Amino acid sequence: MTPEFVTGIFMHAIKTAIMLAGPMLAVGLIVGILVSVFQAATQINEMTLVFVPKMLGVALALLVFFPWMMRVISDFASNLFINLPMYIH
């Protein structure tokens, strides 16, 4: 295995991890911005007000995107295991 090959596998793993985390992070960001706009409009400065809507939004995003996430991670893992003899050689 060459260093370029190992780097390629590592980069593919990082891209997969970012792709899997992206939907939850995006929903958390959007919910956080919406709650911040609501707090600015109503002048409510409660720090815990942001926490519950973000948690609910991320949990909902996880429920919605879970089948896609499982397919992506299963494809990645099966690709690694199927090509394992090629990687060792």
Secondary structure, DSSP 8 states (H G I E B T S, - for coil): --HHHHHHHHHHHHHHHHHHHHHHHHHHHHHHHHHHHHHHHHT---GGGTHHHHHHHHHHHHHHHHHHHHHHHHHHHHHHHHTHHHHH-
